[in-house]
């Protein structure tokens, strides 16, 4: 398991958890990102936003929020 900010572009991942408070958890839940959800990293340059594909929708996550997301490779 590792943080989303460490994932390479093109990887298929499974969302495991959030290392953050209720606000971060609620924001991600509102986007459809819940534990067990599959996602694909579309773009991750390492220092800016991380763009992922979740349920067919492209979502850009700020680096700070992405650093709180724990994932594992599918």
N, CA and C atoms as an extended XYZ file, in Angstrom:
222
Properties=species:S:1:pos:R:3:atomname:S:1:resname:S:1:resid:I:1 pbc="F F F"
N         0.843       -1.178        0.000 N   UNK     1
C         0.000        0.000        0.000 CA  UNK     1
C         0.888        1.241        0.000 C   UNK     1
N         0.425        2.270       -0.687 N   UNK     2
C         1.161        3.516       -0.736 CA  UNK     2
C         0.198        4.678       -0.974 C   UNK     2
N         0.724        5.885       -0.939 N   UNK     3
C        -0.099        7.073       -1.135 CA  UNK     3
C        -0.320        7.297       -2.627 C   UNK     3
N        -1.450        7.897       -2.964 N   UNK     4
C        -1.785        8.158       -4.354 CA  UNK     4
C        -0.728        9.025       -5.025 C   UNK     4
N        -0.109        9.940       -4.293 N   UNK     5
C         0.906       10.813       -4.871 CA  UNK     5
C         2.143       10.034       -5.331 C   UNK     5
N         2.314        8.810       -4.862 N   UNK     6
C         3.460        7.990       -5.236 CA  UNK     6
C         3.169        7.081       -6.428 C   UNK     6
N         1.909        7.056       -6.883 N   UNK     7
C         1.512        6.160       -7.972 CA  UNK     7
C         1.913        6.735       -9.330 C   UNK     7
N         2.384        5.866      -10.196 N   UNK     8
C         2.779        6.272      -11.540 CA  UNK     8
C         1.557        6.404      -12.453 C   UNK     8
N         1.681        7.273      -13.444 N   UNK     9
C         0.647        7.438      -14.458 CA  UNK     9
C         0.393        6.096      -15.141 C   UNK     9
N        -0.883        5.782      -15.342 N   UNK    10
C        -1.271        4.557      -16.030 CA  UNK    10
C        -1.609        3.392      -15.125 C   UNK    10
N        -1.312        3.506      -13.832 N   UNK    11
C        -1.595        2.401      -12.913 CA  UNK    11
C        -3.082        2.288      -12.601 C   UNK    11
N        -3.545        1.052      -12.487 N   UNK    12
C        -4.887        0.772      -11.998 CA  UNK    12
C        -4.755        0.467      -10.515 C   UNK    12
N        -5.570        1.146       -9.704 N   UNK    13
C        -5.439        1.063       -8.253 CA  UNK    13
C        -6.769        0.755       -7.592 C   UNK    13
N        -6.684        0.362       -6.343 N   UNK    14
C        -7.864        0.192       -5.488 CA  UNK    14
C        -7.717        1.137       -4.312 C   UNK    14
N        -8.759        1.933       -4.079 N   UNK    15
C        -8.777        2.876       -2.963 CA  UNK    15
C        -8.949        2.087       -1.665 C   UNK    15
N        -8.039        2.330       -0.711 N   UNK    16
C        -8.073        1.618        0.565 CA  UNK    16
C        -8.644        2.493        1.675 C   UNK    16
N        -8.050        3.674        1.898 N   UNK    17
C        -8.503        4.531        2.996 CA  UNK    17
C        -7.985        5.950        2.822 C   UNK    17
N        -8.380        6.805        3.778 N   UNK    18
C        -7.941        8.199        3.800 CA  UNK    18
C        -7.269        8.462        5.137 C   UNK    18
N        -6.091        9.062        5.096 N   UNK    19
C        -5.406        9.481        6.319 CA  UNK    19
C        -5.726       10.953        6.535 C   UNK    19
N        -6.945       11.234        6.888 N   UNK    20
C        -7.362       12.622        7.062 CA  UNK    20
C        -8.597       12.704        7.932 C   UNK    20
N        -9.058       13.909        8.105 N   UNK    21
C       -10.223       14.146        8.941 CA  UNK    21
C       -11.532       13.923        8.212 C   UNK    21
N       -12.617       14.252        8.905 N   UNK    22
C       -13.953       14.048        8.348 CA  UNK    22
C       -14.171       14.839        7.069 C   UNK    22
N       -13.591       16.028        6.987 N   UNK    23
C       -13.760       16.855        5.795 CA  UNK    23
C       -13.195       16.191        4.556 C   UNK    23
N       -11.995       15.640        4.676 N   UNK    24
C       -11.357       14.952        3.541 CA  UNK    24
C       -12.146       13.706        3.159 C   UNK    24
N       -12.574       12.956        4.155 N   UNK    25
C       -13.352       11.744        3.896 CA  UNK    25
C       -14.661       12.100        3.199 C   UNK    25
N       -15.351       13.130        3.680 N   UNK    26
C       -16.626       13.529        3.087 CA  UNK    26
C       -16.444       14.018        1.653 C   UNK    26
N       -15.408       14.793        1.409 N   UNK    27
C       -15.157       15.315        0.060 CA  UNK    27
C       -14.927       14.171       -0.924 C   UNK    27
N       -14.129       13.186       -0.523 N   UNK    28
C       -13.858       12.049       -1.394 CA  UNK    28
C       -15.097       11.181       -1.592 C   UNK    28
N       -15.877       11.010       -0.540 N   UNK    29
C       -17.120       10.246       -0.652 CA  UNK    29
C       -18.071       10.932       -1.625 C   UNK    29
N       -18.155       12.246       -1.561 N   UNK    30
C       -19.003       12.997       -2.482 CA  UNK    30
C       -18.573       12.820       -3.934 C   UNK    30
N       -17.279       12.567       -4.157 N   UNK    31
C       -16.750       12.330       -5.507 CA  UNK    31
C       -16.953       10.881       -5.952 C   UNK    31
N       -17.449       10.038       -5.064 N   UNK    32
C       -17.656        8.635       -5.389 CA  UNK    32
C       -16.484        7.748       -5.047 C   UNK    32
N       -15.538        8.285       -4.297 N   UNK    33
C       -14.349        7.515       -3.925 CA  UNK    33
C       -14.560        6.922       -2.543 C   UNK    33
N       -14.894        5.642       -2.517 N   UNK    34
C       -15.131        4.926       -1.268 CA  UNK    34
C       -14.199        3.713       -1.223 C   UNK    34
N       -13.916        3.181       -0.036 N   UNK    35
C       -13.015        2.021        0.054 CA  UNK    35
C       -13.466        0.887       -0.863 C   UNK    35
N       -12.489        0.329       -1.582 N   UNK    36
C       -12.767       -0.758       -2.523 CA  UNK    36
C       -12.964       -0.271       -3.951 C   UNK    36
N       -13.145        1.030       -4.134 N   UNK    37
C       -13.376        1.600       -5.461 CA  UNK    37
C       -12.111        1.511       -6.306 C   UNK    37
N       -12.283        1.173       -7.576 N   UNK    38
C       -11.155        1.109       -8.507 CA  UNK    38
C       -10.972        2.465       -9.167 C   UNK    38
N        -9.715        2.814       -9.415 N   UNK    39
C        -9.414        4.053      -10.112 CA  UNK    39
C        -8.171        3.866      -10.949 C   UNK    39
N        -7.998        4.742      -11.932 N   UNK    40
C        -6.828        4.705      -12.798 CA  UNK    40
C        -6.154        6.059      -12.768 C   UNK    40
N        -4.841        6.071      -12.618 N   UNK    41
C        -4.084        7.321      -12.608 CA  UNK    41
C        -3.886        7.769      -14.056 C   UNK    41
N        -4.472        8.916      -14.403 N   UNK    42
C        -4.336        9.456      -15.748 CA  UNK    42
C        -3.127       10.372      -15.868 C   UNK    42
N        -2.813       11.091      -14.783 N   UNK    43
C        -1.663       11.995      -14.807 CA  UNK    43
C        -1.169       12.238      -13.384 C   UNK    43
N         0.130       12.058      -13.193 N   UNK    44
C         0.749       12.362      -11.914 CA  UNK    44
C         2.180       12.811      -12.183 C   UNK    44
N         2.398       14.113      -12.129 N   UNK    45
C         3.737       14.640      -12.385 CA  UNK    45
C         4.607       14.613      -11.134 C   UNK    45
N         4.001       14.347       -9.979 N   UNK    46
C         4.756       14.242       -8.745 CA  UNK    46
C         4.654       15.442       -7.825 C   UNK    46
N         4.315       16.625       -8.369 N   UNK    47
C         4.256       17.794       -7.494 CA  UNK    47
C         2.981       18.617       -7.655 C   UNK    47
N         2.161       18.314       -8.621 N   UNK    48
C         0.918       19.065       -8.831 CA  UNK    48
C        -0.284       18.171       -8.608 C   UNK    48
N        -1.409       18.545       -9.176 N   UNK    49
C        -2.618       17.731       -9.035 CA  UNK    49
C        -2.437       16.339       -9.643 C   UNK    49
N        -3.179       15.391       -9.101 N   UNK    50
C        -3.194       14.025       -9.621 CA  UNK    50
C        -4.553       13.840      -10.289 C   UNK    50
N        -4.539       13.481      -11.570 N   UNK    51
C        -5.785       13.260      -12.293 CA  UNK    51
C        -6.055       11.769      -12.345 C   UNK    51
N        -7.260       11.383      -11.926 N   UNK    52
C        -7.633        9.974      -11.893 CA  UNK    52
C        -8.973        9.773      -12.602 C   UNK    52
N        -9.212        8.548      -13.002 N   UNK    53
C       -10.483        8.158      -13.595 CA  UNK    53
C       -11.229        7.332      -12.559 C   UNK    53
N       -12.403        7.837      -12.143 N   UNK    54
C       -13.229        7.164      -11.144 CA  UNK    54
C       -14.625        6.991      -11.731 C   UNK    54
N       -15.072        5.752      -11.868 N   UNK    55
C       -16.405        5.465      -12.399 CA  UNK    55
C       -16.654        6.187      -13.722 C   UNK    55
N       -15.643        6.238      -14.582 N   UNK    56
C       -15.784        6.860      -15.891 CA  UNK    56
C       -15.650        8.374      -15.914 C   UNK    56
N       -15.390        8.987      -14.774 N   UNK    57
C       -15.253       10.447      -14.690 CA  UNK    57
C       -13.817       10.828      -14.357 C   UNK    57
N       -13.301       11.839      -15.059 N   UNK    58
C       -11.963       12.355      -14.753 CA  UNK    58
C       -12.075       13.309      -13.573 C   UNK    58
N       -11.224       13.099      -12.579 N   UNK    59
C       -11.231       13.925      -11.377 CA  UNK    59
C        -9.803       14.369      -11.085 C   UNK    59
N        -9.607       15.667      -10.882 N   UNK    60
C        -8.302       16.203      -10.510 CA  UNK    60
C        -8.288       16.424       -9.006 C   UNK    60
N        -7.346       15.813       -8.338 N   UNK    61
C        -7.205       15.928       -6.893 CA  UNK    61
C        -5.952       16.744       -6.594 C   UNK    61
N        -6.075       17.739       -5.741 N   UNK    62
C        -4.915       18.519       -5.335 CA  UNK    62
C        -3.884       17.622       -4.672 C   UNK    62
N        -2.635       18.030       -4.752 N   UNK    63
C        -1.537       17.224       -4.213 CA  UNK    63
C        -1.731       16.937       -2.721 C   UNK    63
N        -2.198       17.922       -1.967 N   UNK    64
C        -2.395       17.737       -0.530 CA  UNK    64
C        -3.433       16.675       -0.219 C   UNK    64
N        -4.550       16.709       -0.936 N   UNK    65
C        -5.602       15.713       -0.729 CA  UNK    65
C        -5.134       14.345       -1.218 C   UNK    65
N        -4.481       14.301       -2.376 N   UNK    66
C        -3.995       13.030       -2.923 CA  UNK    66
C        -2.984       12.368       -1.989 C   UNK    66
N        -2.229       13.167       -1.249 N   UNK    67
C        -1.236       12.617       -0.317 CA  UNK    67
C        -1.889       11.923        0.873 C   UNK    67
N        -3.167       12.161        1.094 N   UNK    68
C        -3.891       11.516        2.204 CA  UNK    68
C        -4.566       10.222        1.787 C   UNK    68
N        -4.553        9.918        0.492 N   UNK    69
C        -5.272        8.756       -0.034 CA  UNK    69
C        -4.329        7.556       -0.105 C   UNK    69
N        -4.742        6.468        0.531 N   UNK    70
C        -3.972        5.222        0.544 CA  UNK    70
C        -4.587        4.281       -0.495 C   UNK    70
N        -3.719        3.764       -1.382 N   UNK    71
C        -4.162        2.867       -2.459 CA  UNK    71
C        -3.246        1.667       -2.524 C   UNK    71
N        -3.690        0.661       -3.279 N   UNK    72
C        -2.822       -0.469       -3.593 CA  UNK    72
C        -3.048       -0.831       -5.055 C   UNK    72
N        -2.028       -1.408       -5.667 N   UNK    73
C        -2.140       -1.770       -7.073 CA  UNK    73
C        -3.141       -2.896       -7.237 C   UNK    73
N        -3.873       -2.829       -8.335 N   UNK    74
C        -4.900       -3.834       -8.631 CA  UNK    74
C        -4.250       -5.108       -9.084 C   UNK    74
